[in-house]
Amino acid sequence: MAKVLTEEMVSSWKEWVSDNLLIILILVMLLLILQDSVGDLRRRWFAAFVNWFNKDVDVKMQELKKDIFADLTSSVSHFPEFRKSGGLKILEIGVGTGTNFEFYPEGTKLTVVDPNPHFKQYYNENRKKYPNIESEEIIVSTGEEMYMVPDDSVDVVVVTLVFCSVKDIPRVLRQILRVLVPGGKFYFLEHIAEFDTTRHALRRRIQNTLTKSGVWPFVFDNCHLNRDFLKDLTGTGFSMVKAVRFHNHITHPIFQLIQPCLKGVAVK
């Protein structure tokens, strides 16, 4: 029965694409033409969207993060002044609205980087709730260009749902290695390309179509549905990488496209 339903879905999807091909091509061309002229408007929209997503859709992701970051509170800083307080020096790349505050131990000094300046208002609202964390103002920069963060300066780097949109994955990973102290940890949670193409071949095709057409990256600030950075991660130079691919439990009809995920930790 499930196979019949899947075949019917594939047939229906192909028929819809065939019937609306001209409209789809026109929309893609318009999106590409408008991409540069509405850049700031797109970033404002994306910041507002992420704020909504984190409140109404991202509950399952937050549950996953609790498991990933569980050992942060028992981690010991490499910096003597932070060992006394039990805090850590943490860098978060792509901080967005600041949804990861709740996972950081008290006494932490948090440095944050994000290329979208319109996250500031949402980030500031969240940081007020955690006065025992010394959170800095957002450094408006990309992970590729965060040279203002010194070498060997943080215990932990956190990146969640960001590698889908960066321009140069290996370069960001090299920057993470640079800023981590020896023995420092990199925690990550990312949605990736569908890896189970036996059971979810249709999802993989939709991911590829929406990404290669430019539609999804245009709407969601350069987000790519068909990436998987595990190969880049294992080839960067970390002394240890623990990672697992899995499917999250987001049930929203549209965001089932980001059910395939990669989570884990790497050590410098």
N, C-alpha and C positions, 0 to 999 in steps of 0.2 A: 504493500500500500504506500509506504513512504517513498519507494522508488518511483511509483506511478505519479505521485504528487510532485516529486522533484522534476520528472520529465515534463509534466504539464507546466510547471513554473518556468522551466527553461524555454519551452515552446512559446509560452505566452510572452515572456520577456523578449525573445527574438522577434516575434511578430510585432510587438509594440515598437521596438527599435526600427524595424523595417518600415513601418507605417509612418514613423515620425522622423526619419533620417534627415530630411531636408531641414526641418525645424531645429533638430539637434545641432547640425553643422552650422546653421546661422547663429544659434546661441553661443556655441563655442567660439566662433569668429568674433562676436561682439564682446565676449568676455576677455579675449586676448587683446582686443583693441583698447578696451577700457581699463585693463589691468594697471598700467602705469599712471593713468590720469586720476584714478580714484584710490590711490594707495593709502593715504591717510584715513579716508573714510572707511576703507576695509579694516584698518587696524582698530579704529574706534568700535566698529561693529564687532570685531573678533573679541576685543576685551569685554564688551557687554555680553556677548554670547558665552564666553568662558565663565563669567560670573554666574550666569543663569545655569549653565551646565553643571557647575560645581555644587550648586544648591539643590537642583532638582533631578539630575540624572547621575551624578558622579558618586552616589552613595556606595555602590559596589566597588568602585575604585578605591575609595577611602578605606573600606574594609580590607582590601588587599594590601594597602600601604601599611596598615597596622602590623601585619605579619612581616612585611619586608623590613620595617624599621624597628622591630621589637627589641633588638639588642643595642640600639642607640643609647638607651638610658643606662646601660651597664658598661658602655665603652669608656675607656680612660684616655684622656687627651695626651698628646705628645708634648704639649706645652705646659710647663710647671705651674704657671699662674692659673690655668684652667683646671688642673687636677684638684686643687683645693676646693673649688666650687662644684665640681662634678659636671661642669659644662664642657662643651666642645667648640672648636672653631669649624664652622660649617659654611660651605659655599653652595648655594643653590643656583643652578643655571636654568633660565626660563621659569622664574618664580611665579609669573602670572599674578593671580589674586592672593597668593600666600596660603594655599590650602594645606601646606605641610607643616605649619607652625605647631600643630597639636602633637606632632611626633618628636619634637626636639626637646632635649632635657633642659631643665632650668639652669640658668647661668651660661647658656650658649651664646656665642657671638656669631651672628648670622650675616654673611655677605651675600648679596643677591645681584644677579645679572639678568636682564631681559631687554630685547631689542625694541619692545613695544612700550612707548612712554604712557600709553593710555591705560595701562594696568595700575598706575600709581594710586588712583583714588580707591580702588578695591583693595589693593595691597595695604594701604594705610589703615583702612577700616579693620582688616584682620589683625594687623600687628598690635593695635590698641588692646586687643583681648589677651595679649601675652606679654605683660610688662616685665616678666622675669627673663625674657630673652632680649638680648641687645641686638636688635635688628637694624641694619643700616638702610639708608635710602637706596632705591634701585639704581644700579649702574646701568645706564642705557647703552647696551652693547650686545653683540652676538657672542655666542660661545667660541666662535672662531677668532674673535678679536679682543678677548678679555685680557690684554697684556697689562692692564693696570692692577690686576691681582698678582701679587708677588709669587715667586717660586717657593715651593715647600712651605706654604703659609697656612694650610688648612688640614684638619684631621679627616674631614669627610666632604665629599662632593655628592650632591643629590640632584638627580635629573629624572623628572617624571613627565611623560607624554610630551616630549620635546624633540627627540631625534627624528620624528616624522617630518619636521619642518626645517631643520637646519640645512645649510647649503653644502657643507663639507663635513661629513661624519668623521673621517679619520683625523681631520684637523682639530675638531672639537675634542676628540679622545686624547690627542696629544697634549692639548691644553690642560685637560683634567689631570693627566699624569704630571705635568709640569707643576701645578699648584699644590698637589697633594704632598704631604710629608712622606718620607719612606715608611711604609707600613700603613699609610692612610687608606681609607676605603671609599669606593665609589658605589653608591646605591642607585639602582635604576628600575623603572617600570615603564614599558613602552607598548603601544599597540603596534602590530607588525602585519606583514602580508600573511594571508591564510596559508598555513603549513600543512594542513590535512586536506590535500586536494582529492583524496578518495571520497570523503564524505561531504566536503564543502567546496567542490569545484566551482559551483555557481558564484559563491562569495568571492573567490579569487578572481574570477572573470570580471565581476562587477567592480572590485577594487582596482584592477588594472584599467578598465574602461574609464572609470571616473577620474583616475589619476592621470593617465596618458592624455585624455581629452583636455585636461586643464581645469575642468569644472570644479572638482573637489578642492584642489590647491587654491583656486581663485576665491572660493567662498570661505575656506577655513585657513587663510593666511599661510599658504604654501604647505599645508599638511598633505603628505603622501600616504596613501593607504597601503601601498605595496612594497614597503621597505622592511628589511630585517637586518639590523646592524651587528648581529652576533659574530659574524665572520670578521668584521672590522675590529670588533672588541677583542677577540682572541688573538689578533695579529698585531696589536698595538704595543705590547710590552709589559702588561700587567703581570705580576708574579703569580697571581691566582685569579681565576674567573669561575664563579659558580652561577650558572644561569639555567633557566628552564622556560620552555615554551608551553603555553597553556591557553585555555579559553576562559575568559571572564564571564560573568553572569548578567551583563547588561541586557535588558530585554526590550529597550526602546527600539521600535522598528528600524529607524535609520541607523542608529549607533550599534546595531548588531554587526555592522561592517567593521567595528573595531574590537570585536570579541577576541580575535587572536592576539595574544600578548607575549611579551618577554619580560621576565623579572629576574633580579639577582643582585650580586655584589662582586666587585673586583677589588683586588688589593694591589697597591703599588709595590 
